[in-house]
Each structure stands twice: as C-alpha cells, then as structure tokens.
Amino acid sequence: MSVQQITVQLPHSAVPQTNSRQLLATFWRGAQACADGLPRTACPYHDVQSHTGVTGSRAFGNYWRRGWDAKVAAQKERRVDTRSCRLRKLPRRGNPVRGTDNE
C-alpha cells in the first residue's frame, strides 16, 4: 500500500510581491522546507554583522520564514476545508437547506 501525499497549493495572495528573483526563490525554498517537514528554526540564513551593519541575509531569512509560514497556513486551511466537507452533508440539487448559502 502506498502513501499518497496531497500537495497543498499556496494562494496567490500569500506569495510576496517583489522584483527580486532571489528573494522569491528563497520564499519557495522555505515553503518546500515546510513540506519536507523541517522546523521553522531550520532557516539557513542568519544575520551576519559587518562593519556597515546587518547584511542582506536578514531579508533572505525573513522571506524563508514567510514561505514556511504560508505553507503551514495553507495546510491548516486545507485540513479545515476537508474536515468541514466530511462533517456536513451537502444537499442535493433542488433540495436546499434553510439557513445556508445555497438557498
């Protein structure tokens, strides 16, 4: 018996709007790390102090964690959707249920 993995798509609104391909790729790496089961603290980007201040790795770390968080949120939303569909019986066509959106 094989285990089927359901891939969870991220909503378009969860993807950050940026012109940087590198930051966007980092966002997706974070989402993939979450799908692979890595914890949020496994972020490979750490702040490094230089003589001029903090380097750009802070931005990469933020985008990685945003990707990880977006994937977790999408998975939770998916679990709620599938559970609510199983718990309530959807009405047949022509037989609306009072008090719902499909009246």
C-alpha positions in Angstrom: 0.0 0.0 0.0 1.5 3.4 -1.0 1.1 6.6 0.8 -0.4 9.4 -1.3 0.9 12.8 -0.5 -1.5 15.7 -1.2 0.3 18.8 -2.3 -1.1 22.0 -0.9 -1.1 24.9 -3.3 -0.4 28.3 -1.8 -2.9 31.0 -2.5 -1.7 33.8 -4.8 -2.2 36.4 -2.1 0.3 34.5 0.1 3.2 35.0 -2.4 5.1 38.2 -1.7 5.2 40.8 -4.4 8.9 41.5 -5.1 11.0 42.2 -8.1 13.9 40.1 -6.7 14.1 36.6 -8.1 16.4 35.6 -5.4 14.1 36.6 -2.6 11.1 34.9 -4.3 13.2 31.7 -4.8 14.0 31.9 -1.1 10.3 32.2 -0.2 9.7 29.0 -2.2 12.6 27.2 -0.6 11.0 28.0 2.8 7.7 26.6 1.6 9.4 23.5 0.3 11.3 23.0 3.6 8.0 23.1 5.5 6.6 20.5 3.1 9.7 18.4 3.7 9.0 18.5 7.5 11.8 20.8 8.6 11.1 23.1 11.6 10.8 26.8 11.3 14.1 27.2 13.2 16.0 25.4 10.5 16.3 28.6 8.5 19.7 28.5 6.8 20.0 32.3 6.7 21.4 34.1 9.7 22.1 37.7 10.4 25.8 38.5 10.0 27.2 41.7 11.4 29.5 43.6 9.1 31.2 47.0 9.7 28.4 48.7 7.9 25.6 46.9 9.8 23.5 43.8 9.2 23.9 42.2 5.8 21.2 41.2 3.4 20.8 37.8 4.9 18.2 39.2 7.2 15.9 39.7 4.2 16.6 36.2 3.0 15.8 34.8 6.4 12.5 36.8 6.6 11.4 35.5 3.1 12.4 31.9 4.0 10.3 32.1 7.2 7.4 33.8 5.3 7.4 30.9 2.9 7.4 28.4 5.7 4.5 30.2 7.5 2.5 30.5 4.3 2.8 26.7 3.7 1.7 26.0 7.3 -1.3 28.3 6.9 -2.3 26.6 3.6 -2.1 23.2 5.2 -4.2 24.3 8.1 -6.8 25.8 5.7 -6.8 22.6 3.7 -7.4 20.5 6.8 -10.3 22.6 7.9 -11.9 22.5 4.4 -11.7 18.8 4.1 -13.0 18.2 7.6 -15.9 20.5 7.2 -16.9 18.8 3.9 -16.8 15.5 5.6 -18.8 16.6 8.7 -21.7 18.3 7.0 -23.7 16.6 4.3 -24.1 18.7 1.2 -27.6 19.0 -0.1 -28.7 17.6 -3.5 -29.7 20.0 -6.2 -33.2 21.2 -5.9 -33.3 20.4 -2.1 -31.8 23.5 -0.5 -31.0 23.6 3.2 -32.5 26.5 5.0 -30.1 28.9 6.7 -27.2 28.2 4.3 -25.7 30.0 1.3 -27.2 27.5 -1.2 -30.9 28.5 -0.7 
